């Protein structure tokens, strides 16, 4: 069995879908791992490091993909004027990656032509046994941590309370909007740095988690039914959004730093912070918008820019987890390994996916070139 790992070609992508440790683990399962030269450079891993772990290295993407049973990717396979990764992938191969399945729908025609089976890491079910495979969780945790560090970089004051002979500095006040994985990590990081933290989420059920981290929970009346069965926030009606806006506006006036993390799978990010709210914030305040890739939670945030809005810095870095490339790649590689190893048939030397398995059926968007996921199929029969 052969696993292929390509160098990521999406602009700004620093991660790689393999680590030296993962290569060793796959080799112990009888899997040959072929990696494109330079794939790990941005994550701090040289080609020699992968070679020492037992990988097969090649500078030619076609050689890496030739004869592969499974392809590990961070983003979806790319087509540029220099290379078409989809055409190079062997027919009938399994492709696993963060492919943005509900938004980038134009990609499926190419996969169908190659009869590919495609597993979207974003769609892994939120069940107990899939936790070690959940790439969204591993990457969001790093993003939440990094968001607080980014905020500190643009905030012209200290985070903790300091008492000195020269006087006392009050602690910074941090507001976190969205208490999912990224938000909870942002809360924990800001608290460790000594800030006073408040957090808001439409899901009232997360109040206990927020308070367990030492933060205060900002409540909006009527938020009890805002959670889907999968644990994500759902879209809310206009009446709730009006109440929500009033609560957030009041909290923002007191905040020095705001971290926004609210996202809805397959939809634009909810707009939580309006231009009027930004104008009412204190000069020198900082907003870090972790949802900028989905349109942003904050009016005025721009992808990969820091915007000065009347003295308030709005930070809109994309691929925030990728700015901690080594750790993000390590986590992601472990997610992939944990996903795929139960289906390696060592005796036959092949990958034997069980499409009746709850994890595989939940994340499989294409099987042998045919769309099979209910969120993507147009007909009841599909």
C-alpha positions as a Markdown table, in Angstrom:
| # | Residue | x | y | z |
|---|---|---|---|---|
| 1 | Unk | 0.0 | 0.0 | 0.0 |
| 2 | Unk | 1.2 | 3.5 | -0.9 |
| 3 | Unk | 0.4 | 6.8 | 0.7 |
| 4 | Unk | 1.3 | 10.0 | -1.2 |
| 5 | Unk | 1.8 | 13.4 | 0.4 |
| 6 | Unk | 2.2 | 16.5 | -1.8 |
| 7 | Unk | 3.7 | 19.9 | -1.2 |
| 8 | Unk | 0.8 | 22.3 | -0.5 |
| 9 | Unk | 0.4 | 24.8 | -3.3 |
| 10 | Unk | -2.4 | 27.0 | -2.0 |
| 11 | Unk | -1.1 | 30.6 | -1.4 |
| 12 | Unk | -0.1 | 31.1 | 2.3 |
| 13 | Unk | -0.4 | 27.4 | 3.2 |
| 14 | Unk | 2.5 | 26.4 | 5.5 |
| 15 | Unk | 1.3 | 23.1 | 6.7 |
| 16 | Unk | 2.0 | 19.6 | 5.4 |
| 17 | Unk | -0.2 | 16.5 | 5.7 |
| 18 | Unk | 2.6 | 14.3 | 7.2 |
| 19 | Unk | 5.1 | 14.4 | 10.0 |
| 20 | Unk | 8.3 | 12.3 | 10.5 |
| 21 | Unk | 6.5 | 10.5 | 13.3 |
| 22 | Unk | 3.5 | 9.7 | 11.2 |
| 23 | Unk | 5.8 | 8.3 | 8.5 |
| 24 | Unk | 7.4 | 5.9 | 11.0 |
| 25 | Unk | 4.0 | 4.8 | 12.3 |
| 26 | Unk | 2.7 | 4.1 | 8.8 |
| 27 | Unk | 5.9 | 2.2 | 7.9 |
| 28 | Unk | 5.3 | 0.0 | 10.9 |
| 29 | Unk | 1.8 | -0.8 | 9.4 |
| 30 | Unk | 3.4 | -1.8 | 6.1 |
| 31 | Unk | 2.6 | 1.4 | 4.3 |
| 32 | Unk | 5.1 | 3.1 | 1.9 |
| 33 | Unk | 4.9 | 6.9 | 2.3 |
| 34 | Unk | 6.0 | 9.0 | -0.7 |
| 35 | Unk | 6.5 | 12.7 | -0.1 |
| 36 | Unk | 7.2 | 15.5 | -2.6 |
| 37 | Unk | 10.5 | 17.3 | -2.0 |
| 38 | Unk | 10.2 | 20.5 | 0.1 |
| 39 | Unk | 6.7 | 19.5 | 1.4 |
| 40 | Unk | 7.8 | 20.0 | 5.0 |
| 41 | Unk | 10.1 | 23.0 | 4.8 |
| 42 | Unk | 7.6 | 25.6 | 6.0 |
| 43 | Unk | 6.9 | 23.3 | 9.0 |
| 44 | Unk | 10.5 | 23.0 | 9.9 |
| 45 | Unk | 11.1 | 19.5 | 8.5 |
| 46 | Unk | 13.8 | 18.9 | 5.9 |
| 47 | Unk | 13.7 | 16.3 | 3.2 |
| 48 | Unk | 16.5 | 14.5 | 5.1 |
| 49 | Unk | 14.3 | 14.3 | 8.2 |
| 50 | Unk | 11.6 | 12.5 | 6.2 |
| 51 | Unk | 14.1 | 10.3 | 4.5 |
| 52 | Unk | 15.5 | 9.2 | 7.9 |
| 53 | Unk | 11.9 | 8.4 | 9.0 |
| 54 | Unk | 11.6 | 6.0 | 6.1 |
| 55 | Unk | 9.8 | 8.2 | 3.5 |
| 56 | Unk | 10.4 | 8.0 | -0.3 |
| 57 | Unk | 11.2 | 11.5 | -1.6 |
| 58 | Unk | 10.8 | 12.8 | -5.1 |
| 59 | Unk | 10.9 | 16.3 | -6.6 |
| 60 | Unk | 8.3 | 15.2 | -9.2 |
| 61 | Unk | 4.6 | 15.3 | -8.0 |
| 62 | Unk | 3.7 | 12.7 | -10.7 |
| 63 | Unk | 6.3 | 10.3 | -9.3 |
| 64 | Unk | 5.0 | 10.8 | -5.8 |
| 65 | Unk | 1.4 | 10.1 | -6.8 |
| 66 | Unk | 2.1 | 7.2 | -9.2 |
| 67 | Unk | 0.5 | 4.0 | -7.8 |
| 68 | Unk | -0.8 | 5.7 | -4.7 |
| 69 | Unk | -3.7 | 4.1 | -2.9 |
| 70 | Unk | -4.4 | 7.1 | -0.7 |
| 71 | Unk | -3.4 | 10.8 | -1.0 |
| 72 | Unk | -3.1 | 13.0 | 2.1 |
| 73 | Unk | -3.7 | 16.7 | 1.6 |
| 74 | Unk | -4.1 | 19.8 | 3.8 |
| 75 | Unk | -6.2 | 21.7 | 1.3 |
| 76 | Unk | -8.0 | 20.4 | -1.8 |
| 77 | Unk | -5.9 | 19.3 | -4.8 |
| 78 | Unk | -5.1 | 22.3 | -6.9 |
| 79 | Unk | -5.1 | 23.1 | -10.6 |
| 80 | Unk | -2.7 | 25.8 | -11.8 |
| 81 | Unk | -1.0 | 26.8 | -15.0 |
| 82 | Unk | 2.0 | 24.8 | -13.9 |
| 83 | Unk | 0.4 | 21.6 | -12.5 |
| 84 | Unk | -3.0 | 19.8 | -12.3 |
| 85 | Unk | -2.8 | 17.6 | -9.2 |
| 86 | Unk | -6.2 | 16.1 | -9.9 |
| 87 | Unk | -5.1 | 14.7 | -13.2 |
| 88 | Unk | -2.0 | 13.2 | -11.7 |
| 89 | Unk | -3.9 | 11.3 | -9.0 |
| 90 | Unk | -4.4 | 7.7 | -10.0 |
| 91 | Unk | -7.9 | 6.6 | -10.9 |
| 92 | Unk | -9.9 | 5.1 | -8.1 |
| 93 | Unk | -7.6 | 6.6 | -5.5 |
| 94 | Unk | -8.8 | 7.8 | -2.0 |
| 95 | Unk | -8.1 | 11.5 | -1.3 |
| 96 | Unk | -8.3 | 12.8 | 2.3 |
| 97 | Unk | -8.1 | 16.5 | 3.1 |
| 98 | Unk | -9.7 | 19.8 | 4.3 |
| 99 | Unk | -11.4 | 20.4 | 1.0 |
| 100 | Unk | -14.0 | 22.9 | 2.0 |
| 101 | Unk | -16.7 | 20.6 | 0.7 |
| 102 | Unk | -19.8 | 22.7 | 1.1 |
| 103 | Unk | -18.4 | 25.8 | -0.6 |
| 104 | Unk | -15.9 | 24.8 | -3.3 |
| 105 | Unk | -18.3 | 22.7 | -5.2 |
| 106 | Unk | -16.6 | 23.2 | -8.6 |
| 107 | Unk | -13.9 | 20.7 | -7.6 |
| 108 | Unk | -16.1 | 17.7 | -7.9 |
| 109 | Unk | -16.2 | 17.4 | -11.7 |
| 110 | Unk | -12.5 | 16.7 | -11.8 |
| 111 | Unk | -12.8 | 14.1 | -9.0 |
| 112 | Unk | -15.6 | 12.4 | -10.9 |
| 113 | Unk | -13.5 | 12.1 | -14.0 |
| 114 | Unk | -10.8 | 10.3 | -12.0 |
| 115 | Unk | -13.4 | 8.1 | -10.1 |
| 116 | Unk | -11.9 | 9.3 | -6.8 |
| 117 | Unk | -13.2 | 8.5 | -3.4 |
| 118 | Unk | -12.9 | 11.8 | -1.4 |
| 119 | Unk | -13.0 | 12.1 | 2.4 |
| 120 | Unk | -13.6 | 15.6 | 3.8 |
| 121 | Unk | -11.9 | 16.1 | 7.1 |
| 122 | Unk | -14.3 | 18.9 | 7.9 |
| 123 | Unk | -17.2 | 16.5 | 8.0 |
| 124 | Unk | -15.9 | 14.0 | 10.5 |
| 125 | Unk | -18.8 | 13.3 | 12.9 |
| 126 | Unk | -18.6 | 14.8 | 16.4 |
| 127 | Unk | -18.7 | 11.5 | 18.2 |
| 128 | Unk | -16.5 | 10.2 | 21.0 |
| 129 | Unk | -14.5 | 7.7 | 19.0 |
| 130 | Unk | -13.7 | 10.3 | 16.3 |
| 131 | Unk | -12.2 | 12.9 | 18.6 |
| 132 | Unk | -8.6 | 11.8 | 17.8 |
| 133 | Unk | -9.4 | 12.2 | 14.1 |
| 134 | Unk | -11.1 | 15.6 | 14.4 |
| 135 | Unk | -8.9 | 18.1 | 12.4 |
| 136 | Unk | -11.2 | 21.0 | 12.9 |
| 137 | Unk | -10.8 | 20.7 | 16.6 |
| 138 | Unk | -7.0 | 20.3 | 16.5 |
| 139 | Unk | -6.5 | 23.3 | 14.2 |
| 140 | Unk | -9.1 | 25.5 | 15.9 |
| 141 | Unk | -7.4 | 25.0 | 19.3 |
| 142 | Unk | -4.1 | 26.4 | 17.8 |
| 143 | Unk | -6.0 | 29.2 | 16.1 |
| 144 | Unk | -7.6 | 30.3 | 19.4 |
| 145 | Unk | -4.3 | 30.4 | 21.2 |
| 146 | Unk | -2.5 | 32.3 | 18.4 |
| 147 | Unk | -5.4 | 34.8 | 18.1 |
| 148 | Unk | -4.7 | 36.0 | 21.7 |
| 149 | Unk | -0.9 | 36.3 | 20.9 |
| 150 | Unk | -1.8 | 38.3 | 17.8 |
| 151 | Unk | -4.0 | 40.6 | 19.8 |
| 152 | Unk | -1.2 | 41.2 | 22.3 |
| 153 | Unk | 1.1 | 42.2 | 19.5 |
| 154 | Unk | -1.2 | 45.0 | 18.4 |
| 155 | Unk | -2.4 | 46.0 | 21.9 |
| 156 | Unk | -0.2 | 48.7 | 23.4 |
| 157 | Unk | -0.6 | 47.7 | 27.0 |
| 158 | Unk | 0.2 | 44.7 | 29.3 |
| 159 | Unk | -2.4 | 42.0 | 29.8 |
| 160 | Unk | -2.1 | 41.3 | 33.6 |
| 161 | Unk | -2.6 | 43.5 | 36.6 |
| 162 | Unk | 0.7 | 44.8 | 37.8 |
| 163 | Unk | 1.4 | 46.4 | 41.1 |
| 164 | Unk | 4.7 | 48.3 | 41.3 |
| 165 | Unk | 6.2 | 51.1 | 43.3 |
| 166 | Unk | 5.4 | 53.3 | 40.3 |
| 167 | Unk | 1.7 | 52.5 | 40.4 |
| 168 | Unk | -0.8 | 49.8 | 39.5 |
| 169 | Unk | -1.8 | 48.7 | 36.0 |
| 170 | Unk | -5.3 | 47.3 | 35.6 |
| 171 | Unk | -5.7 | 44.0 | 33.8 |
| 172 | Unk | -6.8 | 44.1 | 30.2 |
| 173 | Unk | -10.4 | 43.2 | 29.5 |
| 174 | Unk | -10.9 | 40.5 | 26.8 |
| 175 | Unk | -14.2 | 39.6 | 25.1 |
| 176 | Unk | -14.4 | 36.3 | 23.2 |
| 177 | Unk | -17.3 | 35.9 | 20.8 |
| 178 | Unk | -18.0 | 32.3 | 20.1 |
| 179 | Unk | -17.2 | 29.6 | 22.7 |
| 180 | Unk | -16.4 | 26.7 | 20.4 |
| 181 | Unk | -12.9 | 25.1 | 20.4 |
| 182 | Unk | -11.1 | 28.2 | 19.2 |
| 183 | Unk | -13.0 | 30.4 | 21.6 |
| 184 | Unk | -12.4 | 28.2 | 24.6 |
| 185 | Unk | -8.7 | 28.1 | 23.9 |
| 186 | Unk | -8.6 | 31.9 | 23.5 |
| 187 | Unk | -10.3 | 32.2 | 26.9 |
| 188 | Unk | -7.8 | 29.9 | 28.5 |
| 189 | Unk | -4.9 | 31.7 | 26.9 |
| 190 | Unk | -6.1 | 35.2 | 27.8 |
| 191 | Unk | -6.7 | 34.0 | 31.4 |
| 192 | Unk | -3.2 | 32.6 | 31.7 |
| 193 | Unk | -1.9 | 36.0 | 30.6 |
| 194 | Unk | -3.8 | 37.6 | 33.4 |
| 195 | Unk | -6.7 | 39.3 | 31.5 |
| 196 | Unk | -10.2 | 39.6 | 32.8 |
| 197 | Unk | -12.3 | 37.6 | 30.3 |
| 198 | Unk | -15.9 | 37.6 | 29.2 |
| 199 | Unk | -17.3 | 35.3 | 26.6 |
| 200 | Unk | -20.5 | 35.1 | 24.5 |
| 201 | Unk | -22.1 | 32.3 | 22.6 |
| 202 | Unk | -25.6 | 31.7 | 21.3 |
| 203 | Unk | -25.5 | 28.3 | 22.8 |
| 204 | Unk | -26.4 | 28.7 | 26.4 |
| 205 | Unk | -25.2 | 25.1 | 27.0 |
| 206 | Unk | -21.5 | 26.2 | 26.9 |
| 207 | Unk | -21.9 | 28.6 | 29.9 |
| 208 | Unk | -20.5 | 26.0 | 32.3 |
| 209 | Unk | -17.4 | 25.4 | 30.1 |
| 210 | Unk | -16.7 | 29.2 | 29.9 |
| 211 | Unk | -17.0 | 29.7 | 33.6 |
| 212 | Unk | -14.8 | 26.6 | 34.4 |
| 213 | Unk | -12.0 | 28.5 | 32.6 |
| 214 | Unk | -12.4 | 31.6 | 34.8 |
| 215 | Unk | -14.4 | 33.7 | 32.4 |
| 216 | Unk | -17.8 | 35.4 | 32.8 |
| 217 | Unk | -20.5 | 34.3 | 30.4 |
| 218 | Unk | -22.5 | 37.0 | 28.6 |
| 219 | Unk | -26.0 | 35.8 | 28.2 |
| 220 | Unk | -28.7 | 36.7 | 25.7 |
| 221 | Unk | -32.3 | 35.8 | 26.6 |
| 222 | Unk | -33.7 | 33.1 | 24.3 |
| 223 | Unk | -30.5 | 31.4 | 23.5 |
| 224 | Unk | -31.5 | 28.0 | 24.8 |
| 225 | Unk | -32.3 | 26.4 | 21.4 |
| 226 | Unk | -29.4 | 27.8 | 19.4 |
| 227 | Unk | -27.5 | 24.5 | 19.1 |
| 228 | Unk | -27.7 | 21.9 | 16.4 |
| 229 | Unk | -27.5 | 18.1 | 17.1 |
| 230 | Unk | -23.9 | 18.2 | 16.0 |
| 231 | Unk | -23.0 | 20.8 | 18.7 |
| 232 | Unk | -22.6 | 23.7 | 16.3 |
| 233 | Unk | -24.4 | 27.0 | 16.4 |
| 234 | Unk | -27.3 | 27.4 | 14.1 |
| 235 | Unk | -28.6 | 30.6 | 12.4 |
| 236 | Unk | -31.0 | 32.6 | 14.6 |
| 237 | Unk | -34.1 | 34.7 | 13.8 |
| 238 | Unk | -34.1 | 38.5 | 13.5 |
| 239 | Unk | -35.6 | 39.1 | 17.0 |
| 240 | Unk | -32.8 | 37.2 | 18.7 |
| 241 | Unk | -30.2 | 38.9 | 16.6 |
| 242 | Unk | -31.4 | 42.3 | 17.7 |
| 243 | Unk | -31.2 | 41.3 | 21.4 |
| 244 | Unk | -27.8 | 39.8 | 20.7 |
| 245 | Unk | -26.5 | 43.0 | 19.1 |
| 246 | Unk | -27.5 | 45.0 | 22.1 |
| 247 | Unk | -25.7 | 42.7 | 24.5 |
| 248 | Unk | -22.5 | 42.5 | 22.4 |
| 249 | Unk | -22.5 | 46.3 | 21.9 |
| 250 | Unk | -22.5 | 46.8 | 25.7 |
| 251 | Unk | -19.8 | 44.3 | 26.3 |
| 252 | Unk | -17.6 | 45.8 | 23.6 |
| 253 | Unk | -17.6 | 49.3 | 25.1 |
| 254 | Unk | -15.8 | 47.8 | 28.1 |
| 255 | Unk | -13.4 | 45.6 | 26.2 |
| 256 | Unk | -9.8 | 46.2 | 25.3 |
| 257 | Unk | -9.5 | 43.2 | 23.1 |
| 258 | Unk | -12.2 | 41.2 | 21.2 |
| 259 | Unk | -11.6 | 37.8 | 19.7 |
| 260 | Unk | -14.3 | 36.7 | 17.3 |
| 261 | Unk | -14.5 | 33.0 | 16.4 |
| 262 | Unk | -18.2 | 32.4 | 15.3 |
| 263 | Unk | -18.6 | 30.2 | 12.2 |
| 264 | Unk | -21.4 | 28.2 | 10.7 |
| 265 | Unk | -20.4 | 25.2 | 8.6 |
| 266 | Unk | -21.1 | 25.8 | 4.9 |
| 267 | Unk | -22.4 | 29.3 | 5.4 |
| 268 | Unk | -21.0 | 32.9 | 5.6 |
| 269 | Unk | -19.8 | 33.8 | 9.1 |
| 270 | Unk | -22.4 | 35.7 | 11.2 |
| 271 | Unk | -21.8 | 39.4 | 11.5 |
| 272 | Unk | -21.5 | 40.0 | 15.2 |
| 273 | Unk | -19.6 | 43.3 | 15.4 |
| 274 | Unk | -21.0 | 46.3 | 13.4 |
| 275 | Unk | -19.1 | 49.4 | 12.3 |
| 276 | Unk | -21.1 | 51.4 | 14.9 |
| 277 | Unk | -20.0 | 49.0 | 17.6 |
| 278 | Unk | -16.3 | 49.4 | 16.5 |
| 279 | Unk | -16.7 | 53.2 | 16.7 |
| 280 | Unk | -17.9 | 52.9 | 20.3 |
| 281 | Unk | -14.9 | 50.9 | 21.4 |
| 282 | Unk | -12.0 | 52.6 | 23.3 |
| 283 | Unk | -9.1 | 53.9 | 21.1 |
| 284 | Unk | -6.3 | 51.4 | 21.1 |
| 285 | Unk | -8.6 | 48.4 | 21.3 |
| 286 | Unk | -7.9 | 45.4 | 19.2 |
| 287 | Unk | -10.3 | 43.0 | 17.4 |
| 288 | Unk | -9.0 | 39.7 | 16.0 |
| 289 | Unk | -11.4 | 38.2 | 13.5 |
| 290 | Unk | -10.8 | 34.4 | 13.2 |
| 291 | Unk | -13.8 | 34.1 | 10.8 |
| 292 | Unk | -12.3 | 36.4 | 8.2 |
| 293 | Unk | -12.0 | 33.5 | 5.7 |
| 294 | Unk | -15.8 | 33.0 | 5.8 |
| 295 | Unk | -16.6 | 36.7 | 5.4 |
| 296 | Unk | -15.8 | 37.8 | 8.9 |
| 297 | Unk | -17.6 | 38.4 | 12.1 |
| 298 | Unk | -16.6 | 42.1 | 12.2 |
| 299 | Unk | -17.5 | 44.9 | 9.8 |
| 300 | Unk | -14.3 | 46.2 | 8.2 |
| 301 | Unk | -12.1 | 43.1 | 8.7 |
| 302 | Unk | -10.1 | 42.3 | 5.6 |
| 303 | Unk | -8.3 | 39.0 | 4.8 |
| 304 | Unk | -4.6 | 39.1 | 5.7 |
| 305 | Unk | -4.8 | 42.8 | 6.6 |
| 306 | Unk | -4.7 | 44.9 | 9.8 |
| 307 | Unk | -7.2 | 47.7 | 9.4 |
| 308 | Unk | -7.1 | 50.9 | 11.6 |
| 309 | Unk | -10.8 | 51.8 | 12.2 |
| 310 | Unk | -10.9 | 55.1 | 14.1 |
| 311 | Unk | -8.1 | 53.9 | 16.4 |
| 312 | Unk | -9.3 | 50.3 | 16.7 |
| 313 | Unk | -7.0 | 47.7 | 15.1 |
| 314 | Unk | -9.0 | 45.0 | 13.3 |
| 315 | Unk | -6.7 | 42.0 | 12.6 |
| 316 | Unk | -7.8 | 39.6 | 9.8 |
| 317 | Unk | -5.1 | 37.0 | 9.4 |
| 318 | Unk | -6.1 | 33.9 | 7.5 |
| 319 | Unk | -4.9 | 30.3 | 8.1 |
| 320 | Unk | -4.1 | 31.2 | 11.7 |
| 321 | Unk | -3.3 | 27.6 | 12.7 |
| 322 | Unk | -0.8 | 27.5 | 9.8 |
| 323 | Unk | 1.1 | 30.3 | 11.5 |
| 324 | Unk | 2.1 | 27.6 | 14.0 |
| 325 | Unk | 3.0 | 25.3 | 11.2 |
| 326 | Unk | 5.0 | 22.6 | 13.0 |
| 327 | Unk | 2.4 | 22.0 | 15.7 |
| 328 | Unk | -0.5 | 22.4 | 13.2 |
| 329 | Unk | 1.1 | 19.8 | 10.9 |
| 330 | Unk | 1.9 | 17.5 | 13.7 |
| 331 | Unk | -1.7 | 17.5 | 14.9 |
| 332 | Unk | -3.1 | 17.2 | 11.5 |
| 333 | Unk | -0.8 | 14.2 | 10.6 |
| 334 | Unk | -2.0 | 12.5 | 13.8 |
| 335 | Unk | -5.6 | 13.1 | 12.9 |
| 336 | Unk | -5.0 | 11.5 | 9.5 |
| 337 | Unk | -3.1 | 8.5 | 10.9 |
| 338 | Unk | -5.9 | 7.9 | 13.5 |
| 339 | Unk | -8.5 | 8.1 | 10.8 |
| 340 | Unk | -6.9 | 5.7 | 8.3 |
| 341 | Unk | -5.1 | 3.0 | 10.3 |
| 342 | Unk | -8.3 | 1.1 | 11.3 |
| 343 | Unk | -8.9 | 0.5 | 7.6 |
| 344 | Unk | -5.4 | -0.7 | 6.5 |
| 345 | Unk | -5.6 | -4.3 | 5.5 |
| 346 | Unk | -2.0 | -5.3 | 6.3 |
| 347 | Unk | -2.3 | -8.8 | 4.9 |
| 348 | Unk | -3.6 | -7.7 | 1.5 |
| 349 | Unk | -1.5 | -4.5 | 1.4 |
| 350 | Unk | -4.4 | -2.2 | 0.6 |
| 351 | Unk | -6.8 | 0.3 | 2.1 |
| 352 | Unk | -10.2 | -1.2 | 2.8 |
| 353 | Unk | -12.6 | 1.6 | 3.7 |
| 354 | Unk | -15.8 | 0.4 | 5.4 |
| 355 | Unk | -18.5 | 2.7 | 4.0 |
| 356 | Unk | -20.9 | 1.5 | 6.6 |
| 357 | Unk | -18.7 | 2.9 | 9.3 |
| 358 | Unk | -20.2 | 6.0 | 11.0 |
| 359 | Unk | -17.0 | 8.0 | 10.6 |
| 360 | Unk | -16.4 | 7.1 | 6.9 |
| 361 | Unk | -20.1 | 7.5 | 5.9 |
| 362 | Unk | -20.2 | 10.9 | 7.6 |
| 363 | Unk | -17.2 | 12.4 | 5.9 |
| 364 | Unk | -17.3 | 10.6 | 2.4 |
| 365 | Unk | -18.4 | 13.2 | -0.1 |
| 366 | Unk | -17.6 | 11.1 | -3.2 |
| 367 | Unk | -17.3 | 7.3 | -3.7 |
| 368 | Unk | -15.7 | 6.1 | -6.9 |
| 369 | Unk | -16.4 | 9.5 | -8.6 |
| 370 | Unk | -20.1 | 9.7 | -7.5 |
| 371 | Unk | -21.4 | 12.3 | -5.0 |
| 372 | Unk | -22.8 | 10.4 | -2.0 |
| 373 | Unk | -23.0 | 12.9 | 0.9 |
| 374 | Unk | -26.6 | 14.0 | 1.6 |
| 375 | Unk | -25.5 | 17.6 | 2.0 |
| 376 | Unk | -24.2 | 17.7 | -1.6 |
| 377 | Unk | -26.7 | 15.4 | -3.4 |
| 378 | Unk | -29.5 | 17.0 | -5.4 |
| 379 | Unk | -31.8 | 14.0 | -5.6 |
| 380 | Unk | -33.4 | 11.8 | -3.0 |
| 381 | Unk | -32.1 | 8.7 | -4.7 |
| 382 | Unk | -28.5 | 9.9 | -4.4 |
